Amino acid sequence: MDIVDQIKGAVAGHEAEVAEGIEKIGDLVDEKTGGQYAAQVDQAQQFLKDQLGGTAQ
């Protein structure tokens, strides 16, 4: 079992909490960088949420 499968197994059933964490981390990065990388942060957030199976928006 590779690391990705292990992470997906750990996240299973906690998608909403993980999505909330992704949002909070993105907001923190935006705050610390003055929004300079907001587009890239938003793109990364969407990518990570998609990896959750698209159930957490």
PDB file of N, CA, C and O in Angstrom:
ATOM      1  N   MET A   1       0.859  -1.175   0.000  1.00  0.00           N
ATOM      2  CA  MET A   1       0.000   0.000   0.000  1.00  0.00           C
ATOM      3  C   MET A   1       0.904   1.237   0.000  1.00  0.00           C
ATOM      4  O   MET A   1       1.805   1.361   0.829  1.00  0.00           O
ATOM      5  N   ASP A   2       0.652   2.132  -0.928  1.00  0.00           N
ATOM      6  CA  ASP A   2       1.489   3.325  -0.978  1.00  0.00           C
ATOM      7  C   ASP A   2       0.934   4.425  -0.075  1.00  0.00           C
ATOM      8  O   ASP A   2      -0.150   4.290   0.492  1.00  0.00           O
ATOM      9  N   ILE A   3       1.674   5.490   0.048  1.00  0.00           N
ATOM     10  CA  ILE A   3       1.333   6.583   0.969  1.00  0.00           C
ATOM     11  C   ILE A   3      -0.011   7.227   0.621  1.00  0.00           C
ATOM     12  O   ILE A   3      -0.764   7.607   1.518  1.00  0.00           O
ATOM     13  N   VAL A   4      -0.312   7.348  -0.658  1.00  0.00           N
ATOM     14  CA  VAL A   4      -1.577   7.975  -1.071  1.00  0.00           C
ATOM     15  C   VAL A   4      -2.756   7.150  -0.577  1.00  0.00           C
ATOM     16  O   VAL A   4      -3.734   7.707  -0.076  1.00  0.00           O
ATOM     17  N   ASP A   5      -2.676   5.843  -0.710  1.00  0.00           N
ATOM     18  CA  ASP A   5      -3.751   4.980  -0.229  1.00  0.00           C
ATOM     19  C   ASP A   5      -3.892   5.066   1.284  1.00  0.00           C
ATOM     20  O   ASP A   5      -5.006   5.020   1.808  1.00  0.00           O
ATOM     21  N   GLN A   6      -2.788   5.188   1.980  1.00  0.00           N
ATOM     22  CA  GLN A   6      -2.824   5.319   3.435  1.00  0.00           C
ATOM     23  C   GLN A   6      -3.499   6.622   3.848  1.00  0.00           C
ATOM     24  O   GLN A   6      -4.290   6.653   4.790  1.00  0.00           O
ATOM     25  N   ILE A   7      -3.180   7.687   3.138  1.00  0.00           N
ATOM     26  CA  ILE A   7      -3.801   8.989   3.443  1.00  0.00           C
ATOM     27  C   ILE A   7      -5.294   8.934   3.154  1.00  0.00           C
ATOM     28  O   ILE A   7      -6.100   9.397   3.960  1.00  0.00           O
ATOM     29  N   LYS A   8      -5.667   8.369   2.007  1.00  0.00           N
ATOM     30  CA  LYS A   8      -7.089   8.265   1.666  1.00  0.00           C
ATOM     31  C   LYS A   8      -7.835   7.431   2.703  1.00  0.00           C
ATOM     32  O   LYS A   8      -8.976   7.743   3.043  1.00  0.00           O
ATOM     33  N   GLY A   9      -7.204   6.382   3.205  1.00  0.00           N
ATOM     34  CA  GLY A   9      -7.825   5.571   4.241  1.00  0.00           C
ATOM     35  C   GLY A   9      -8.012   6.341   5.529  1.00  0.00           C
ATOM     36  O   GLY A   9      -9.030   6.186   6.203  1.00  0.00           O
ATOM     37  N   ALA A  10      -7.046   7.166   5.877  1.00  0.00           N
ATOM     38  CA  ALA A  10      -7.133   7.958   7.108  1.00  0.00           C
ATOM     39  C   ALA A  10      -8.199   9.044   7.001  1.00  0.00           C
ATOM     40  O   ALA A  10      -8.816   9.411   8.001  1.00  0.00           O
ATOM     41  N   VAL A  11      -8.415   9.552   5.801  1.00  0.00           N
ATOM     42  CA  VAL A  11      -9.364  10.641   5.576  1.00  0.00           C
ATOM     43  C   VAL A  11     -10.798  10.125   5.466  1.00  0.00           C
ATOM     44  O   VAL A  11     -11.744  10.861   5.743  1.00  0.00           O
ATOM     45  N   ALA A  12     -10.959   8.887   5.072  1.00  0.00           N
ATOM     46  CA  ALA A  12     -12.290   8.331   4.843  1.00  0.00           C
ATOM     47  C   ALA A  12     -13.213   8.585   6.029  1.00  0.00           C
ATOM     48  O   ALA A  12     -12.905   8.235   7.168  1.00  0.00           O
ATOM     49  N   GLY A  13     -14.342   9.199   5.733  1.00  0.00           N
ATOM     50  CA  GLY A  13     -15.315   9.511   6.767  1.00  0.00           C
ATOM     51  C   GLY A  13     -15.110  10.871   7.403  1.00  0.00           C
ATOM     52  O   GLY A  13     -15.931  11.316   8.205  1.00  0.00           O
ATOM     53  N   HIS A  14     -14.022  11.531   7.052  1.00  0.00           N
ATOM     54  CA  HIS A  14     -13.718  12.846   7.639  1.00  0.00           C
ATOM     55  C   HIS A  14     -13.502  13.900   6.558  1.00  0.00           C
ATOM     56  O   HIS A  14     -12.768  14.867   6.761  1.00  0.00           O
ATOM     57  N   GLU A  15     -14.138  13.709   5.426  1.00  0.00           N
ATOM     58  CA  GLU A  15     -13.936  14.602   4.296  1.00  0.00           C
ATOM     59  C   GLU A  15     -14.298  16.044   4.614  1.00  0.00           C
ATOM     60  O   GLU A  15     -13.588  16.959   4.199  1.00  0.00           O
ATOM     61  N   ALA A  16     -15.376  16.262   5.333  1.00  0.00           N
ATOM     62  CA  ALA A  16     -15.805  17.624   5.655  1.00  0.00           C
ATOM     63  C   ALA A  16     -14.776  18.329   6.531  1.00  0.00           C
ATOM     64  O   ALA A  16     -14.479  19.506   6.322  1.00  0.00           O
ATOM     65  N   GLU A  17     -14.235  17.612   7.509  1.00  0.00           N
ATOM     66  CA  GLU A  17     -13.229  18.209   8.387  1.00  0.00           C
ATOM     67  C   GLU A  17     -11.948  18.533   7.624  1.00  0.00           C
ATOM     68  O   GLU A  17     -11.332  19.575   7.848  1.00  0.00           O
ATOM     69  N   VAL A  18     -11.555  17.644   6.732  1.00  0.00           N
ATOM     70  CA  VAL A  18     -10.350  17.877   5.941  1.00  0.00           C
ATOM     71  C   VAL A  18     -10.560  19.066   5.005  1.00  0.00           C
ATOM     72  O   VAL A  18      -9.664  19.895   4.850  1.00  0.00           O
ATOM     73  N   ALA A  19     -11.729  19.157   4.382  1.00  0.00           N
ATOM     74  CA  ALA A  19     -12.032  20.282   3.490  1.00  0.00           C
ATOM     75  C   ALA A  19     -11.995  21.595   4.267  1.00  0.00           C
ATOM     76  O   ALA A  19     -11.505  22.605   3.759  1.00  0.00           O
ATOM     77  N   GLU A  20     -12.508  21.586   5.492  1.00  0.00           N
ATOM     78  CA  GLU A  20     -12.465  22.779   6.323  1.00  0.00           C
ATOM     79  C   GLU A  20     -11.017  23.167   6.632  1.00  0.00           C
ATOM     80  O   GLU A  20     -10.667  24.347   6.619  1.00  0.00           O
ATOM     81  N   GLY A  21     -10.193  22.176   6.907  1.00  0.00           N
ATOM     82  CA  GLY A  21      -8.775  22.427   7.155  1.00  0.00           C
ATOM     83  C   GLY A  21      -8.074  22.995   5.932  1.00  0.00           C
ATOM     84  O   GLY A  21      -7.232  23.885   6.051  1.00  0.00           O
ATOM     85  N   ILE A  22      -8.417  22.485   4.765  1.00  0.00           N
ATOM     86  CA  ILE A  22      -7.843  22.994   3.520  1.00  0.00           C
ATOM     87  C   ILE A  22      -8.190  24.467   3.353  1.00  0.00           C
ATOM     88  O   ILE A  22      -7.339  25.272   2.974  1.00  0.00           O
ATOM     89  N   GLU A  23      -9.434  24.818   3.634  1.00  0.00           N
ATOM     90  CA  GLU A  23      -9.863  26.216   3.540  1.00  0.00           C
ATOM     91  C   GLU A  23      -9.098  27.102   4.531  1.00  0.00           C
ATOM     92  O   GLU A  23      -8.637  28.186   4.174  1.00  0.00           O
ATOM     93  N   LYS A  24      -8.969  26.636   5.772  1.00  0.00           N
ATOM     94  CA  LYS A  24      -8.279  27.424   6.794  1.00  0.00           C
ATOM     95  C   LYS A  24      -6.809  27.639   6.450  1.00  0.00           C
ATOM     96  O   LYS A  24      -6.279  28.736   6.628  1.00  0.00           O
ATOM     97  N   ILE A  25      -6.153  26.593   5.957  1.00  0.00           N
ATOM     98  CA  ILE A  25      -4.749  26.715   5.565  1.00  0.00           C
ATOM     99  C   ILE A  25      -4.617  27.700   4.406  1.00  0.00           C
ATOM    100  O   ILE A  25      -3.717  28.539   4.401  1.00  0.00           O
ATOM    101  N   GLY A  26      -5.510  27.599   3.432  1.00  0.00           N
ATOM    102  CA  GLY A  26      -5.484  28.529   2.304  1.00  0.00           C
ATOM    103  C   GLY A  26      -5.684  29.957   2.751  1.00  0.00           C
ATOM    104  O   GLY A  26      -5.004  30.860   2.266  1.00  0.00           O
ATOM    105  N   ASP A  27      -6.613  30.176   3.675  1.00  0.00           N
ATOM    106  CA  ASP A  27      -6.847  31.521   4.197  1.00  0.00           C
ATOM    107  C   ASP A  27      -5.617  32.045   4.921  1.00  0.00           C
ATOM    108  O   ASP A  27      -5.281  33.223   4.800  1.00  0.00           O
ATOM    109  N   LEU A  28      -4.941  31.178   5.675  1.00  0.00           N
ATOM    110  CA  LEU A  28      -3.735  31.573   6.387  1.00  0.00           C
ATOM    111  C   LEU A  28      -2.628  31.967   5.407  1.00  0.00           C
ATOM    112  O   LEU A  28      -1.948  32.976   5.597  1.00  0.00           O
ATOM    113  N   VAL A  29      -2.457  31.168   4.369  1.00  0.00           N
ATOM    114  CA  VAL A  29      -1.437  31.484   3.361  1.00  0.00           C
ATOM    115  C   VAL A  29      -1.763  32.812   2.694  1.00  0.00           C
ATOM    116  O   VAL A  29      -0.874  33.641   2.498  1.00  0.00           O
ATOM    117  N   ASP A  30      -3.024  33.023   2.343  1.00  0.00           N
ATOM    118  CA  ASP A  30      -3.431  34.301   1.737  1.00  0.00           C
ATOM    119  C   ASP A  30      -3.139  35.467   2.680  1.00  0.00           C
ATOM    120  O   ASP A  30      -2.653  36.514   2.253  1.00  0.00           O
ATOM    121  N   GLU A  31      -3.436  35.277   3.947  1.00  0.00           N
ATOM    122  CA  GLU A  31      -3.199  36.328   4.931  1.00  0.00           C
ATOM    123  C   GLU A  31      -1.707  36.649   5.052  1.00  0.00           C
ATOM    124  O   GLU A  31      -1.312  37.815   5.053  1.00  0.00           O
ATOM    125  N   LYS A  32      -0.892  35.611   5.153  1.00  0.00           N
ATOM    126  CA  LYS A  32       0.549  35.800   5.346  1.00  0.00           C
ATOM    127  C   LYS A  32       1.237  36.367   4.110  1.00  0.00           C
ATOM    128  O   LYS A  32       2.267  37.032   4.230  1.00  0.00           O
ATOM    129  N   THR A  33       0.684  36.116   2.925  1.00  0.00           N
ATOM    130  CA  THR A  33       1.307  36.609   1.693  1.00  0.00           C
ATOM    131  C   THR A  33       0.604  37.845   1.153  1.00  0.00           C
ATOM    132  O   THR A  33       0.938  38.326   0.070  1.00  0.00           O
ATOM    133  N   GLY A  34      -0.357  38.357   1.892  1.00  0.00           N
ATOM    134  CA  GLY A  34      -1.088  39.534   1.437  1.00  0.00           C
ATOM    135  C   GLY A  34      -1.925  39.263   0.198  1.00  0.00           C
ATOM    136  O   GLY A  34      -2.230  40.184  -0.559  1.00  0.00           O
ATOM    137  N   GLY A  35      -2.293  38.023  -0.011  1.00  0.00           N
ATOM    138  CA  GLY A  35      -3.118  37.665  -1.159  1.00  0.00           C
ATOM    139  C   GLY A  35      -2.347  37.605  -2.467  1.00  0.00           C
ATOM    140  O   GLY A  35      -2.942  37.449  -3.533  1.00  0.00           O
ATOM    141  N   GLN A  36      -1.025  37.726  -2.395  1.00  0.00           N
ATOM    142  CA  GLN A  36      -0.188  37.737  -3.594  1.00  0.00           C
ATOM    143  C   GLN A  36      -0.331  36.465  -4.413  1.00  0.00           C
ATOM    144  O   GLN A  36      -0.212  36.499  -5.638  1.00  0.00           O
ATOM    145  N   TYR A  37      -0.581  35.357  -3.757  1.00  0.00           N
ATOM    146  CA  TYR A  37      -0.678  34.066  -4.444  1.00  0.00           C
ATOM    147  C   TYR A  37      -2.090  33.483  -4.349  1.00  0.00           C
ATOM    148  O   TYR A  37      -2.264  32.264  -4.375  1.00  0.00           O
ATOM    149  N   ALA A  38      -3.080  34.341  -4.240  1.00  0.00           N
ATOM    150  CA  ALA A  38      -4.458  33.893  -4.029  1.00  0.00           C
ATOM    151  C   ALA A  38      -4.939  32.948  -5.124  1.00  0.00           C
ATOM    152  O   ALA A  38      -5.607  31.956  -4.831  1.00  0.00           O
ATOM    153  N   ALA A  39      -4.610  33.238  -6.375  1.00  0.00           N
ATOM    154  CA  ALA A  39      -5.065  32.386  -7.477  1.00  0.00           C
ATOM    155  C   ALA A  39      -4.450  30.995  -7.372  1.00  0.00           C
ATOM    156  O   ALA A  39      -5.131  29.992  -7.588  1.00  0.00           O
ATOM    157  N   GLN A  40      -3.165  30.936  -7.042  1.00  0.00           N
ATOM    158  CA  GLN A  40      -2.499  29.640  -6.913  1.00  0.00           C
ATOM    159  C   GLN A  40      -3.018  28.877  -5.702  1.00  0.00           C
ATOM    160  O   GLN A  40      -3.181  27.658  -5.754  1.00  0.00           O
ATOM    161  N   VAL A  41      -3.276  29.591  -4.614  1.00  0.00           N
ATOM    162  CA  VAL A  41      -3.806  28.959  -3.408  1.00  0.00           C
ATOM    163  C   VAL A  41      -5.190  28.392  -3.688  1.00  0.00           C
ATOM    164  O   VAL A  41      -5.495  27.269  -3.286  1.00  0.00           O
ATOM    165  N   ASP A  42      -6.025  29.159  -4.372  1.00  0.00           N
ATOM    166  CA  ASP A  42      -7.366  28.686  -4.720  1.00  0.00           C
ATOM    167  C   ASP A  42      -7.295  27.442  -5.601  1.00  0.00           C
ATOM    168  O   ASP A  42      -8.069  26.501  -5.427  1.00  0.00           O
ATOM    169  N   GLN A  43      -6.365  27.450  -6.540  1.00  0.00           N
ATOM    170  CA  GLN A  43      -6.201  26.296  -7.427  1.00  0.00           C
ATOM    171  C   GLN A  43      -5.764  25.067  -6.630  1.00  0.00           C
ATOM    172  O   GLN A  43      -6.271  23.968  -6.854  1.00  0.00           O
ATOM    173  N   ALA A  44      -4.835  25.252  -5.712  1.00  0.00           N
ATOM    174  CA  ALA A  44      -4.365  24.137  -4.880  1.00  0.00           C
ATOM    175  C   ALA A  44      -5.487  23.619  -3.984  1.00  0.00           C
ATOM    176  O   ALA A  44      -5.638  22.410  -3.808  1.00  0.00           O
ATOM    177  N   GLN A  45      -6.273  24.534  -3.420  1.00  0.00           N
ATOM    178  CA  GLN A  45      -7.391  24.127  -2.577  1.00  0.00           C
ATOM    179  C   GLN A  45      -8.382  23.291  -3.379  1.00  0.00           C
ATOM    180  O   GLN A  45      -8.851  22.259  -2.899  1.00  0.00           O
ATOM    181  N   GLN A  46      -8.698  23.717  -4.575  1.00  0.00           N
ATOM    182  CA  GLN A  46      -9.655  22.977  -5.390  1.00  0.00           C
ATOM    183  C   GLN A  46      -9.102  21.609  -5.758  1.00  0.00           C
ATOM    184  O   GLN A  46      -9.831  20.618  -5.741  1.00  0.00           O
ATOM    185  N   PHE A  47      -7.811  21.552  -6.091  1.00  0.00           N
ATOM    186  CA  PHE A  47      -7.189  20.277  -6.419  1.00  0.00           C
ATOM    187  C   PHE A  47      -7.289  19.312  -5.247  1.00  0.00           C
ATOM    188  O   PHE A  47      -7.653  18.149  -5.424  1.00  0.00           O
ATOM    189  N   LEU A  48      -6.966  19.793  -4.052  1.00  0.00           N
ATOM    190  CA  LEU A  48      -7.012  18.921  -2.877  1.00  0.00           C
ATOM    191  C   LEU A  48      -8.426  18.460  -2.569  1.00  0.00           C
ATOM    192  O   LEU A  48      -8.634  17.304  -2.201  1.00  0.00           O
ATOM    193  N   LYS A  49      -9.397  19.346  -2.714  1.00  0.00           N
ATOM    194  CA  LYS A  49     -10.782  18.962  -2.487  1.00  0.00           C
ATOM    195  C   LYS A  49     -11.237  17.926  -3.511  1.00  0.00           C
ATOM    196  O   LYS A  49     -11.987  17.006  -3.183  1.00  0.00           O
ATOM    197  N   ASP A  50     -10.780  18.081  -4.752  1.00  0.00           N
ATOM    198  CA  ASP A  50     -11.113  17.101  -5.788  1.00  0.00           C
ATOM    199  C   ASP A  50     -10.532  15.735  -5.427  1.00  0.00           C
ATOM    200  O   ASP A  50     -11.141  14.706  -5.720  1.00  0.00           O
ATOM    201  N   GLN A  51      -9.370  15.718  -4.799  1.00  0.00           N
ATOM    202  CA  GLN A  51      -8.749  14.458  -4.403  1.00  0.00           C
ATOM    203  C   GLN A  51      -9.539  13.764  -3.299  1.00  0.00           C
ATOM    204  O   GLN A  51      -9.401  12.556  -3.102  1.00  0.00           O
ATOM    205  N   LEU A  52     -10.356  14.510  -2.587  1.00  0.00           N
ATOM    206  CA  LEU A  52     -11.207  13.920  -1.559  1.00  0.00           C
ATOM    207  C   LEU A  52     -12.389  13.182  -2.176  1.00  0.00           C
ATOM    208  O   LEU A  52     -13.174  12.549  -1.471  1.00  0.00           O
ATOM    209  N   GLY A  53     -12.504  13.268  -3.462  1.00  0.00           N
ATOM    210  CA  GLY A  53     -13.602  12.596  -4.154  1.00  0.00           C
ATOM    211  C   GLY A  53     -14.677  13.549  -4.583  1.00  0.00           C
ATOM    212  O   GLY A  53     -15.733  13.129  -5.056  1.00  0.00           O
ATOM    213  N   GLY A  54     -14.427  14.822  -4.426  1.00  0.00           N
ATOM    214  CA  GLY A  54     -15.383  15.821  -4.847  1.00  0.00           C
ATOM    215  C   GLY A  54     -16.595  15.942  -3.950  1.00  0.00           C
ATOM    216  O   GLY A  54     -17.522  16.689  -4.263  1.00  0.00           O
ATOM    217  N   THR A  55     -16.608  15.212  -2.824  1.00  0.00           N
ATOM    218  CA  THR A  55     -17.767  15.259  -1.951  1.00  0.00           C
ATOM    219  C   THR A  55     -17.739  16.471  -1.036  1.00  0.00           C
ATOM    220  O   THR A  55     -18.784  16.905  -0.551  1.00  0.00           O
ATOM    221  N   ALA A  56     -16.565  17.019  -0.796  1.00  0.00           N
ATOM    222  CA  ALA A  56     -16.436  18.169   0.104  1.00  0.00           C
ATOM    223  C   ALA A  56     -16.202  19.411  -0.732  1.00  0.00           C
ATOM    224  O   ALA A  56     -15.148  19.564  -1.350  1.00  0.00           O
ATOM    225  N   GLN A  57     -17.170  20.285  -0.751  1.00  0.00           N
ATOM    226  CA  GLN A  57     -17.022  21.530  -1.511  1.00  0.00           C
ATOM    227  C   GLN A  57     -17.041  22.651  -0.573  1.00  0.00           C
ATOM    228  O   GLN A  57     -16.931  23.805  -0.988  1.00  0.00           O
TER     229      GLN A  57
END
